Amino acid sequence: MGFLKRLRGGGQEEEGSGPDWAHPMSADDAAAFLEAVGEEIERRGLTFSIGDGVVRIERDGGSSDYGLTNLAQVCHQVGRGSWASTISDHFENLFAAEAAQARVEEEGHDLEAVRSMLKIRLYPAPSLGGMEPQEPASWDLAPGLVAAFVYDLPTTVATVKRGPYRRVGTKPGRAHGHRARQRAHRCARDATDG
């Protein structure tokens, strides 16, 4: 049963409804979905365990937890006949994004190697439920708005951590100096003009 339904006094779970994290799947669909996720991970030869809306996968000497809510919702939309390819594509993109992130983190010490991937992205400030600025990688741009350096990767956008600037030897004031602030202000102005 969904949160809002419970909040409105919806009472007991409807018979046959799936778990909250897999809403709006039925219990049967949710079980079949988890089986399909397990089959995909086994096909990849990875060790895993499935919890309540989460799969823990062991890769590259460590383990990571991956939420299944969004994937379950997509699978519900496309229908069972497309689940195998949808789940496979999901994990392919997920692992490719992790590999790209790892490469960027390795190359982050070399500003020239990552310069073409560096962009500035705007986020809501913490007061609006957004990002806490961590100079020099992110900073308050305007009331309610945080600017942050990100790596624009082929399948994802990753926020730059503080570390790369220190390794490059760039002083925080220079890392997001005058030109970066001008660019961020232009982006903010363009976003509010349209």
N, C-alpha and C positions, 0 to 999 in steps of 0.2 A: 504494500500500500504506500502511496506517495506521501511525502511530508505534509503537503497542504490538505490532503484528504484526512489524514490523522488529526491535523490541527482543527479542522472543521468538525471533528467528532465522528469520523467515518467508522469508528469501531474496529472490529476484527478484520484481519486480512481476508480478502475475498478468496474463496476456494479456487485453487488453480492459478492464482496470480504468482508471478515470480518474485524474486527478492527485490528490495528497493533499488539496489544498484543497477539492476537489469530492466527497470521499468521502461517501457510498458510490456515487456516479454511475459509470456505465461511461464509457469513453472516448468512445463515440458520444453518450451523453447529455450529457457535459461539453461536447463540441463544439457540439451543438445548443443547449445552454444559453447558451454564449458568443455564438452567432449571435443568439439571441433577445434577449440583453442589448444587443447592438449595434444590432439593429433598433429597440428601444425608445428608445435614446439618439439614433439617427438621426431617429426620428419626432419627437423633441423639438427637432431642429435644432441639436444640440450637437456640438462636436468632441470626439473621445475617442480613447483608445488602450487596448487591453486587454493586460495583462501576466499574470504567473503568479498567478491568483487575485485580481487587482486591476484595476479600471478607473479610468483617469485621465480626468476630465471637465473641460473648460474651460468656465467660466461666470463671468459678471460680472467679466471682466478678469483672472481668475486660474484656476488649476487645482487640483483636489483629487483625491486618491486614495481610492477606496472599495473596501473588501474585498468579495469575492463569496462567501465561504464560507457564511455564514448563509443568504444568498439561495439558493445552490445547494442547501442542505439542505432548505429550505422547498419549492423547486421539485421536488426529488426526491420529497417526501412527497405533493404534490398531483397529480403526473403532468403529462405534456406538454400535455395539453388545456387546462390552466389556467395554463400558464407565462406567456403574454402578459399576462393580467390581473394575475397575481401580481407579475411584474416591474414592470409599470406602476405598480401600487399602491405597491410598495416605493420606487421613485424619487420618486413623488408625495409620500409621507410623509417621505422623506429631505430633499427640497428644501423642503418646508413647514416641517420642523423647523429647517433652516438659516435660513430666512427669519425664523422666530419668534425664533431666537437672535440674529440680527443686529438685529432691532427692540429686543430687550431690551438688547443691548449699547449701542445708541444712546440708549435711555431710562434706562440704568443710572445716569446722573448725577442723575436726578430721583427721589429716594426715593419720593415720593408716587405717581409713575407706575408704579413696580414693586412697591410695598408689598404689594398683594394677591397677587402672584405669589411672594413670598418665603416659603419654608418652611425648616425645618431637617430635614436628612436625616442618618442615622447610617451611618458607614462603618467597616470594619475599619481598625485602625491599621497603619502601615507594617510593624511587626513581624509582622503577619498577612497581609502581601501587599497591603495596602490603601493608603489615601490618606495623603500627608504633609501635616500641618496647615500652613496658611499664614494666620496671623492677619492681619487680623480676619475673613476670610471663612470660615475653618475653624479648629478648635482641638481639643486633647485634651480629651475629656469624662471618660473613665474609662480605666483600664488596658485597652489593646486596642481602644479605641473613639474615633473622631474624629467630632465634630459639624461639619456644614458648612451654610452657607446655600446654598440652591439656588433657581433659578427653576422653578416648576412650570408648564410650558408645556402647551398642548393635546396635543401628540404626543410630548413628551419632557421630561426633567428635565435642566437644565443647571446645573452648578456655578458659583456666583458667583466671579468673579475678585476679586483684592484691589483692583483699581483703582476700582470704583464707590464704595467707601466713602471713599476719599480724595477723589474728585471731589465727593461730597456734602458733604464737610467734616466728616464724623462722625469723632470720635476712635476709634481701635481699641478701647479699653476700653469705650466706650459702644455701639459697633456690635454687640457681642454681650455686652451688659451683663447685669445681674442678671435681668431678665425673660426674656431669650433663654436664659440658662443654666437658669433654672427650667423653661422649656418643654422644653428639650433633656433635662433630667434626668427630667421626667415621661414623655417619649417613651421614653427608655431603660428606665425602670421598667416602663412598660406593655408594652414589647416583651419584657422578661424575665419578667413575671408570667404571660403567656399561654402 
